[in-house]
Amino acid sequence: MATHALSAEEFLVGWCERCAAEVLTHLTAADDEPQRPLCVRCDAPVTNGLRVAGSDELEEQGYAVYEEGGGGCGSGGCGSGSCGRA
């Protein structure tokens, strides 16, 4: 599989044989082996039909895509004590 740097709005999807569906994938994180896409539903290896999909397409397939909003940790609220901790 050719490497492709995905942007924040792109996700790798492919056909999961075990789920018998096109699914969102995640990459393995083991340091001692090359990364490979796995099904987010069942963790089976996904090797067929790999392609890049946009967030709008994922939402059409039933996935929810959330963007981190401002005002949370790291925005100055916690450090200034305005999040409720003294």
C-alpha positions in Angstrom: 0.0 0.0 0.0 1.4 3.4 -0.9 1.8 5.8 1.9 -0.4 8.8 1.9 -0.4 11.6 4.5 -4.0 12.1 5.5 -5.3 15.5 6.3 -7.5 16.2 9.3 -10.6 15.8 7.0 -9.5 12.5 5.5 -9.9 9.0 6.8 -8.8 5.5 5.5 -11.7 3.1 4.8 -11.7 -0.3 3.4 -13.6 -3.6 3.1 -13.7 -5.8 6.2 -14.2 -9.4 5.4 -15.3 -10.3 9.0 -17.9 -7.4 9.1 -18.8 -7.8 5.4 -18.9 -4.0 5.1 -16.9 -1.0 4.2 -15.5 0.3 7.5 -13.4 3.0 9.0 -9.9 1.8 9.8 -7.2 2.5 12.4 -3.5 1.8 12.2 -1.7 -0.7 14.4 0.6 0.9 16.9 3.2 -1.8 17.5 6.8 -0.5 17.3 8.3 -3.7 16.1 6.0 -4.2 13.0 4.9 -2.0 10.1 1.6 -0.3 10.5 -1.4 -1.8 8.8 -5.0 -0.8 8.8 -7.4 -2.6 11.1 -11.2 -2.5 11.3 -12.5 -0.1 14.0 -15.4 -2.5 14.6 -13.7 -5.8 15.1 -9.9 -5.1 14.8 -9.5 -7.5 11.8 -6.9 -6.6 9.2 -8.4 -4.6 6.3 -6.6 -5.2 3.0 -9.2 -4.8 0.3 -10.7 -1.7 -1.2 -8.6 0.7 0.8 -9.3 4.3 -0.1 -9.4 7.8 1.4 -12.8 9.2 2.4 -13.8 12.6 3.6 -15.6 13.3 6.9 -18.8 14.1 5.1 -18.8 10.7 3.5 -18.2 9.0 6.8 -21.2 10.8 8.3 -23.3 9.5 5.4 -22.2 5.9 6.4 -23.3 6.4 10.0 -20.0 7.5 11.6 -19.9 10.7 13.7 -17.0 13.1 13.2 -16.4 15.5 16.1 -14.0 18.5 16.0 -12.4 19.7 19.2 -13.8 23.1 20.0 -12.2 25.9 21.8 -12.7 26.7 25.5 -11.4 23.3 26.8 -8.2 22.4 28.4 -5.2 24.2 26.9 -7.2 27.3 26.1 -6.3 29.1 29.3 -9.4 28.1 31.2 -7.9 25.5 33.4 -4.6 27.3 33.9 -6.4 30.5 35.0 -8.6 28.6 37.5 -11.8 29.3 35.6 -12.7 25.7 35.1 -13.8 25.2 38.7 -10.7 23.9 40.3 -9.0 25.9 43.0 
